[in-house]
Amino acid sequence: MADERKDIMDEQAQKAVDEGQWDRMVGKAKSLWGELTDDDFMEAKGDMQSFFGMIEQKTGETIQSIKEKLEWKDEEHGGMEKAE
C-alpha cells in the first residue's frame, strides 16, 4: 500500500513538474512564506508530498491550509491525499 501510494505521488509530482506548475508553486510559496529558502525547495524538488510537508514543518500551517493558499486542487492532480 505504501509503495502504491508513493508511485501515485511520484506520478503526480512528475505531472506538476511536466506542466510547469512546479515553478508557479514555488514562486507562490516564496511570496506567501518568505522564510522558505531555495534550499528548502530543492530538497522537495519533484515530490509534492515533500513540498507540502516541508512547508507544513517550516511554517506550522496545516497541509490543507497550504493547499488552499497555493490553490492546489487534489482532484486536478490525481486526488492526492493529505500527507501523513
N, C-alpha and C positions, 0 to 999 in steps of 0.2 A: 504494500500500500504506500509506504513512504517513497519507494523508488518510483512508483507510478506518479505520485504527486510531484516529485522532483522533475520527472520527464515533462509533465504538463507545465510546470513552472518554467522550465528551460525553453519550451516551445513558445510560451507567452513572452518571455524576455526577448527571445530572438525576433518575434513578431514586432515587439515595440522598437527594438533596435533597427530592424529592417525598414520599418515605416518612418523612420526618422523621429520617432517620438522620444527617444532617449534624450536627445539634446533639448527638446522642448521641456521635458520633465525636469531635467537637471537645472535648466535656466529658471524655470518657475520655482523650483525648490530653493535655489540660491536666493531668489528675490524674497521668498517668504521666510526663510530661515538663514539669515546672513551669517550665523555662526558655523554653518557647514562649510567644509573646505573641499577643494578639488580632490584631495587625497581620500576623503570620505566617499566621494562619488566613484573614484577609481576602484576602490575596494568592492563596490557593488556593481560595477560595470557589467551590463548584460544579465543581471539577475534581479528581477523586480521584487522578489521576496526579500532579498538582502537590502535592496534600495529602501523599501518601506520600513524594514526592521531597523536599519541604520538611522533613519530619520526619527523613528519612534524612540530609539535608545538615546540619541543626542538631544532631542527636544522634550521628551516626556509626553508628547501627544500620542493619542491612540492612532492605530493604523487606519481606522475608519475616518477619523478627522483628517488625517494626512491625505487619504484618497479623495475626500471631499474637496479639500483645498487645492489639490492638484487636478481636480475634475477628472479623476480616474474612474471609469465605469467598468466594473468587473465583467458585465455582460458583453462589452465590446472587446474584451481581452481574454476570452476563453473562460469566463466565470471564475477567475482567480479567487480562491477562498482567503479568508483572513489568515495571515501568518501566525503560527502558534509560538 
